[in-house]
């Protein structure tokens, strides 16, 4: 059983939702259904799950009369032991994107204080255009990702006290004992290879075999491609597939800004940006925008036409590469892809911690991998995958752009340079 942080969010909602329904959304196979069922078992006496994908006849419940009483009466016909215990009954509508009328009905279910209602669905196909009336003001939302690095560490037997011990070196900017540092770097490399998809992690925990885990990753990728066919319009399908397939090549370039022509020689923004948005909205990718100026707020200074596209789960990116890439990562050697993969994992970690992703490139002569708000000031973050960890770009930025804080992430231990650049091991990115 994988420990997930979202359980605390679900419990907070239960105690504070004021009759609102809860919508848990996220990419396919990040563990939404499992975690909601676990939460229900631990916190409710009565639990009824309607999975529209497994049983499409459930959609008939929402065909006409959407009053709460009618819906509950019809639900009772499917469950021989159906009973409502006020405050202790949860209705779970899973794969709700299949039944747009059920989304409309949330307004009426939310006002029935006898029941709690959680709905879940993949962001693939969760198109509100098909919904007659979205229940604004009656639905709270939680977005669920695949496992973050801390959750991965829990799965690998590293407990919260041990993570706090490691964080103490981050807080004091002191070197981590070498044995601990080496262990953490190996776990970090495992996280790069495996990513955070629950089925992948469980397969690895069961077999201790990267190839077995990769087979699960490949299955998930094929499922994503099948969903493109299932949910996208006929006009968009080939464009989305072309953009998706081009991601490894996009990141292998020295300049990782997304280039439409790598998807299709005739591609341009006007015809293909919608395909990229589809992948991003589906939770498959993360956009990282270039900044026009190094000023707060960062969001107000982003260039919408200049961006990188990272995979939301780095393990899936690894599975898209040629065979043997996993071994190269563990051995610390992956050529041109290595920098891209390390950037992708930091984007993955930042995104899951709630950070929006930005980078800074100026006149093709200066590029900083990430720009974050750290201790309330603009802070460049450079990701180093090679043994040579010198940071000319960081020095240039600090000298020419009035930047006072800078961070370098690499495989090396904690340190602070005379110029004030903070060097952190890659695994400490979870603390930023």
N, C-alpha and C positions, 0 to 999 in steps of 0.2 A: 504494500500500500504506500503510495507516494504522498508525502505531506505537502499540502498546498496552502499558500498564504491567503488565498481567496476565501477560505473557510471563515476567517475572521470578518471579512467584508460581508459575507452572507449573514453571519450572526448579528452584526451591527444593523444590517437592514431589518432583520426580524424584530429587533427591539426598538427600532426607530422609524419604521416606514410609514406610519400614519395612513394606512389603507392603500398606499400605492403598491401596484404590482412591481415585480423586479424582472428586468430583461437582462439575461447574461448572454453576451454575444462574443464571438471570436472566430478565428479560423477553424477549419475542420480539424478534428482529432487532437485538440489541445486539452481535452479532458472535461469538457463542460458537463456532459450527462452524468459521468461517474461522480463528480464532486457534488453535484446537486442532490443526487440520490443518497450519497453518504451524509450530507447535511440534513436531509429529510429524516433519515433513519435515526439520527442522533437528537433531533429537536422537535419532532412531531409524533403524535400518537396515530394519526390517520394520514396516509400518503397515497395519492392517486396520480399515476403517470399516464399521460396521453401522448404517445409518440406518433406524429402524423406520417412519418416515413415508414414505420413498421406496420401501421394500420390506417390506411387512408380513409376508412369509413368514419374515423373520428371527425373528419372535416364536415360530415353531415350535421353534426351537432350545431354548427355555426352557420347553417344555411339561411335561416330566416330570423326567428325570434332570438335576439341577442341579450335578453334580460337574464340576470344572474340566476333567478329561480328556474327558468326554462333550461338553461345550460346545465345547472346542477342536476336537475331531474333527468335530463338525457344522459349525463355522465353516469348516474346511478344505475342505468340499465346495463352498463358494461361491467359493473363490479358488484358481485353478489353480496359482498360484505360492506357496501357503501354506507357510511355514516358521517355526519358532520358534528364534530366536537369543537364548538367555537373557540378560536384562538389556538387550537391544537391540530388543525387540519390544513394540509398543503396540497394544492392542485399544481401539478407540473405539466406544462404544455411544451413538449420537446419537438424540435425541427419545425418551429412555428412558421418559418418562411414558406412552408408548403400550404399554409392555410391563412391567407391575408385577412379573412373575416374574423379569425380568432384574435388577431392583433387589434382590430376594431373593437372587439368585445371586451378588451381589457378595461375599458372605461367603466363598464357596468360591473365587472367582476371586482374591480378595485373598491367599489363602493359597498360591497357586501362584507361587513366586518366579521362575519363568521369564519371566513377562510383567508388564507394567505395564498398568493398565486406567484409562481416563478415560471418564466418562459425562457426558452433557450433556442438558439438557432445559429447556424453558420452565417457569417457575413456574406458568404457566397449565396446569392439568391435572396438576401434580406433586402428586397427593394420595396420601399414604401409607396412607390408609384401605383402598385396594385391595391393598396389599402384605401378603402373608401373614406375613412376618417381616422387618422392616427390619434390615439388617445393622449394628446399633449396634456401634461400636468397630472397624469395618472400612472406614469411609469418611471421608475428609477432604472438607471442603466449601470451595469458593470461590464467592463471589457476584460476578457480572460486571454492570456497569452499561454504559450507553452512554458515549461519550467524555466525560471530564471536561474542564475548561477548559484545563488544561495540555496534554492530548493533542490538543485542538483547535488550540492554538497550534502544536504540532509539525506538524500537518497543513497549517497555513497558512504554514509556512516559518520559524517562530520556533524557534530551537534552544535547547538546555538552557543554554548559556553566556549567551545573551541573556536568558533567564528569570532566571538567577542575577544578572545585572546589574540587572534590575528589582527583584529581591528585596533587593539591597543597600540600596536606598532605603527599602524597608519596614523592614529591620533597623535602620537608623540613623534612621528617621523623618524623612527628608529629602525635599524636593520632587523629583519626577521631571522631567527636562528636558521642556519643553512639547511638542516634536516627538514625543518618545517617548510621552508621556502621551496625546496626541491619537491616535497610532497604536494604542495599547493600548485606548483607549476605543472606537475604531471596530471593532477585533477583538472586543471584548466585546459590542458590539451585534450583530455578526454571529453570535456564539455564542448570544445570546438568540433570534435569528430562526431559526437552523438547528438548535440543540440539538446532540445528540451521536450520533444514530443513524448508524451507518457508511454505510448506503446514501444517506442524505441528504447527508452530508459529501462522499462520492464524487461524487454528482451535481453538487453545487455546484462542486467542484474541476474537474470536467469542463466544465461549461457557464458557470460564473460568473454564474448566473441564479437569483435567489431564487424565482421562480415555478416553475421546473423542480424545485427542491428541495422546494417546497411540495407539488407533485403527489406526490412520493415520501412526504412526511409524511402526506398525506391517505390514501394507500394503506395506510400502516402503521396509521393510526387505523381504517380499515375492516377491516383484518385483526384488530385487537383486538376490534372489535365482532363479527366472525365467530367469534372464539374464545369470546366470552361465550356465544354460541348453542351452540357445540360442547362446552364444558366445564362450564358452570354447570348447576345443576338447573333444571327447568322453572319451579319456584316462584321461584327467584332471578333468572332471566334479565331480566325487566322491571325489577326493582329495581336490579340492577347497571347496566343501561343507563341508567336514570333518574339514578342517582347520577353516573355518568360524564359524561353530557350536561350535568349541572348545574354542573360544576366552574368554567367561566368565569364564570357568574353568581354562584357562591359567592364567588369572589375579587374580583368587581367591587364587592361591598358594602363600605361603610366599615368595618364590623365583619366581618372575614373568617372568624369562627368558623363551622364548618359548620352549616347550618340545614337540617334534614331536609325541611321543607315546600317548599324550592326544588326538591327532586327530585320530590316528589309532594305534593299538598295534604293527603293522608291519611297521609303517611309519619310514622313516629316511630322512636325508637331501637330499640325492641323488634323491629320488623319490618324495619328497614333497615340496622342496624349490620353485620349479616353481609354485606350487599352491599358495604359500604365496606371491610370486612376482605378480601373477595375481591379487590377492586381493588388493595389494598395488598400482599397476599400475592403477587399476580401481577406486582408490580414496576411497575405502571402509575402509582401514586400514592405520595406520602409524607405521613404524618401528622406534624403539629407540635402538641404538647400544651401546654396552658396549665399553669403552675406554681401550686400553692397557696401555696407559700412560696419565697422566694429563699434557699434553703439547700442545701448539698451533703449527700448526692448528689442531683443534679437528678432522676434517674430516680425516686427515692423520693418526690419531691414533685409529680409530675405528676398532673393531674386527668384521669382517663380519659374523663370525660364532656364535656370542653371541648377542642376541637381544631380546627385548620385542615386542609384537604386540598389539597395542592399536586400538580401533575403532576410525575412523576419526571423527565421530559424536557421542558424548557421550550420547545423547538422544536415539540413536538407540541401544547402549549398554544397557541402562536402560530398553528398551522395550524387550530385550532378557532375562532379569532376571525374576524371579517369580513375580506373582502379589503381590502387597503390597509394593514393593521396593520403589516406589515414596513416599509413606507416610513415610516410614522409613527415607528417605533422609530429608524430611521436618522436621521430628522430631529429626534429628541428631543422628540416631542410625541404623547402617547397618552392624554390625559385621565385618566379614572378608572381605566382598565385599566393605565395605566403603573405605578402603584404596585404593583399586583398582580403584574405581570409581573416587575418588579425583585425583589420579594420571592420570587417563584417561582424565579428564577435563583439567588438566594443559597441558598435551601433546597436546590436541585439541587446546587450546589457543596459545601455543607456535608455533605449526605448522602453524596456520592461520596468525600468525604475521611474518612468513617467517623464523623461526628458524628451523634448523635441530635438530633432537632429539638424545641426548646421555645420558647415565648414567654411573656410575662407580661402579664396584664390584671387590673386591680383596679377593681371597682365602676364599670366603663365610663368612668372618668375618666382612667385611665392605661393605656397599652398600649405595650409594647416588642416590636418585630418578632421578635427572636430573643434567647435567653439561651444563652450558651456557657460552657464552662470554658476560660479563657484564662490562661496562666501560673499555672495551678492556683488561680485565683480566679473567682468568679462575675462574668461580664462581659456586660452588655447590648449588643446590636448593633442599631442602627437603620439602616434602608435608606431613603435619600432619592433620589427620582427627579426632584424638581422643583428649580428653581434656588434656591429658598428652602431652605436646609439647616439652619436653626435647629432645635435639639433640645430643646424644652421638656420632653418626656418623660424624656430622659436626665438633664437637670438635676434634675428632680423625684425621679427614682429615686436619684440620688447624694445628694441632700439628705435624703431621708426613709427610705432603706432600707439605709444603711451600705454602699453600693456604692462601691468605690474605683477601679474600672476600667470604662471605657466606650468603645465604638467606634462611629463613624458612617461609613457607606459611602455614597458619592455619586459624581457625575461630576467632583468637584473633586479637586485634587491633595492630597498628603500634608500634614498639619499637626497640631499639638497645641495645644489651647486652654488658657487660663489655669487652667481648672477641671480639666484633665487628660483631657478627652475627646480620643481619638485619631481624627483624620479620615483616612480612607483612600479612594483611588479604588476603585470597585467591582471592578476586575480584581484588586486585591490580596486579595480575599476568599479566593483559592486558597492564600494563605500562612497564614491563621489556623488 
